[in-house]
Amino acid sequence: MPHNGGATFFQLKKINANVKVLIASGYAKDGQIRKMIERGCSGFIQKPFGINELSQKIMKVLNE
């Protein structure tokens, strides 16, 4: 990603407050990830993950 994931998320929220975003990170839920979740991020998935776990998370986010 050419930009910071947090900055990208906050720009997306400015464009569309209802945007659904699933964060994928190799880091634990650190301060920035926690802040994004508190400000309306749809979900978080910890790397590494398999295709089945990813598809389940995506379906959960889309169905909420």
QUIVENWO-V276383 format. One line per field, one symbol per residue. phi: phi as a letter, one per 30 degrees, with the letter a starting at -180 (. if undefined). psi: psi as a letter, one per 30 degrees, with the letter a starting at -180 (. if undefined). burial: 1 if it has 24 or more other ideal C-beta (glycine too) atoms within 12 Angstrom, else 0. A space follows every 50 residues. Layout:
phi->???
psi->???
burial->???
//
This chain:
phi->.dbeedddeddddddbdcecbcdcbdcdddedddddddcjddabbdddbc dddddddddddddd
psi->kflkeeeeeeeeeeejfgkkkjkklflliaeeeeeeefggkflkkkklll eeeeeeeeeeeef.
burial->00001100100100000000111010000000100100001111100000 00000010000000
//
